[in-house]
Amino acid sequence: MNIARDERGGATLLYVVMVAMLIMILAPLLLSVTANEADRDRRDSNALIANTLAVSSIEAFIEYLDGFAKEAAPSRKAYVEAYAGFTDNEQYDLPDGTAITYTFDHGNYRVVSETEKLLDIQAHVIAQAGHRLKQEKNIVYTINVAEPPVETEPPEDGRTPVPEHHQNVYVQDQVIENQEVANDPEFTKKTDIRQTVDKLLTDASTRIQAEIATYESTAVTCNHCNSIEDLDRAIANSTLNPLIIRVQNSITIDTEQTYTWGTENRPVVVLIGGINFNKQAQINVKGDIVFTNSIKVERGTTGITVESVGGEYGNLYAKGDFNTDNQVSVDVAGTLYAGSNMNIDNNTKVSAGNLYAMGELNPANNTEITVARDIVAYKYIGDNTPIIGTGGDFMTVSDFQSNGKTTLNAGGLIAVGGKFINNQPNTVTYSGGGTTQLPYIPYVPVMPTDPESFGWNPTRR
């Protein structure tokens, strides 16, 4: 018997058994490691696919933007929206079985200013082969789709554009805030406001008075017009074109009716001492109406509308006070003028092209005044929540006094030749976005910009 050989054989068998057992233990682990490496490779591949597709989509879109020509679309925004590559939730499979879900779209449009209108562009890609291996890529860029500025010359009327949100109030004397102005405007002192505004108001009054004098010298006097019906018949029966007719005294309205004087082809100018509104009525004038004394428009839904004819006329002039009361409406295409005070009261709505008050402008009790161009008054006293809007300037020779939450929004400038006095905490004043005839804003010409070279400014978010 060879004991040594037997022992070596036993040892070899034991080694083989131990190796076999080790392989049995490690095999699942080795297989798992191999599978995980394969999964990582697939995830990395899916991530690369998603990233490449998203990035290339953005690059292709930017290349499309670079090809913009102003003849290609009515606007830059329309050109962007016409991009043929926009798609939502498109799905397809790659040859290796990878499932792709692809979205390329635009959204979240917001306006910052006239030259900054932003639009988001989004590329979103999902690449997956089984839920565990899904990879996503989301890229969002913001572009500017605003139109380029094109104005190169100042307006022909010599008025200067005022930047939006100008928020200055120009004052010659003291600013007395017994209550702070709610929107906290900047007050700027100017030493020539009173003189400048006084000249503007005086020049306007001189021109209007001369126009009234011309009417008075050429008017046909209606001696038998003792009622509104008499005046209505006299206008209808006259063949003069234009007709300028004068009624020396005041007349009374005792019936609820609509009176229309003048046509598009035949303007009528009515000079009248005054009208007493005993009943609600509507007066429509295609031409001008001149009150040679004071006038009070009242009685509920009463209204006066004065329209222009052929780009002329459309004015309401009162030599004395102009007063309104009790929910009436006054709509004047041209100039609304009072030779003394203008008192707008009790839910009245007034609109005009220009407004001039040689005395106080006193709106009160939820009134609204809307003027396309300028408001010029000797003094302003506002009571109980008046709302005032102009496309141009708001100017006073003397004081501005708010006793009851004035809301003033001037497209041009706000200029006060006396004191600015605020006695109510909710008063607000805004300015800018329109034009001014005052010399306080220098005109800055806007250089023309070629729409094809105006930057899209793509910025990744």
Steps between C-alpha positions, in 0.01 A plus 500: 500500500628847402382723779654821354327458164167438665537816705586707189191367320278584797638853512437550128143384535446736791638792295271421211200484730592834658543668160169364384331631811661842450381514140149413612509784751654765269323420175178699569706796616714490184190476281341793686809717454501421129129586470542829691784604272276432202220709658739786567619489143139511379408786731806692386399434141143619568629814672724575202212449258266729700764771540608488135143520371405788731814703424477442124134608506592832662790548257273435200247751635766769551618439145138558391499831690818607322316462171231754592409753234244775562303386194465147639230579757287792622696509827797338672266316737297367207822382334594305813155344532514387136805279568429157348702314763257553786344173616338367814557156653622336179595132555717261293752213545868494403639190315650369827156505665545824698163678535509879446241754614572846356346844561618830351267791567463864608314656792507750791486823299543820705544869417772683692503810277434600140849380403509195728230239443619161619396154383619167642612220265516148652656173382403195709625149411441162672714201392427160657524124459300383799387724784820463704718626217299817418705819451359853446641829374320833527644821353322840513618810316347849510499715186394860435221519241441878530499712188797735457452876549451684173428863594773734384339845507310692770123530453395761245312702763824555692386310808754287682439134587506433875647166614261257662493502881657848508338561840622858546282785623642843416420765762597867526408567864468279807403135515268461797422138569260506793453144383765327289420442135437127485730410211788720626581703183817703464443874540721721283526875556476731198500878526320581174187282520257780594617725219508218244156358582342846534615583148362172364162561668485866395593421139230232483241736646597779258463265205162369621365849577599612151317201353189579704516865389509389136196281555313786670574738215372260234216322683135510399293602800187299575271761659207265539694215669335494841517123546717206403236398245519845335876467467469146366256615227713802410805279445302249296343769277821693425684439173827666608811282491664527742225639719609735780193583708468709816240495775539803726329360807498169687244236408346215695468129427168369632474173306711187501630496146811479281594807295746468211639812336720479191611220268824371352439726200359800681661610827298711740637750751259592778560807719258504792469677833442172684281194530290411804456124526162443665486154339755243395611555141775424251648772280716396205685769309701449183684829514556727801289617793579823684335598829529878526433483873547214747348155450400219734440160341290290738206264539606137508576346162519837324788525256670735256704363210693734270654344189747635249419535130770451242774530761368836625252618764409261784540760779298602806574848633349663810581868555416464867494190724457150364322278754370145498302305757318173564637228269506693173743441214686752287696382195690767307715400203696826501550755777298534819548855632373696801569873524470470878465190721434142394312295761453132410284332763306189602600203284538709185714371213675757283719435199669753270789556264637786713369659819559860608363658819585868556400465865484194726466146373300332775401135442320330788296198603617214278537695179712391203682738265675354195691733267686390188757779517547762778320632807593859587332675793574798716453292818401145587291392800392135502248360747374146563675261257518669159677302228691699238687371195682686224702398198707815545572745782315594816589859593391767746604864523441499875444228761416131473294392801368148552245470779359161406707230331575648160618240251699689237658320207669734251660364187713813484622698800338627819599863564374714789574872494411549867491264798440127479270424795382150583249449781395143424711182546378316189583770243716363216676674211649324199664642190669380183423305186353797309637834382566844650517855373701607806878551466600276791570180304771511232414323179724197451479376141461127462741362245340276237565131542502247221243234600728233355786594732301573816625245752295198609728476804452126569576440869495166678289494812 
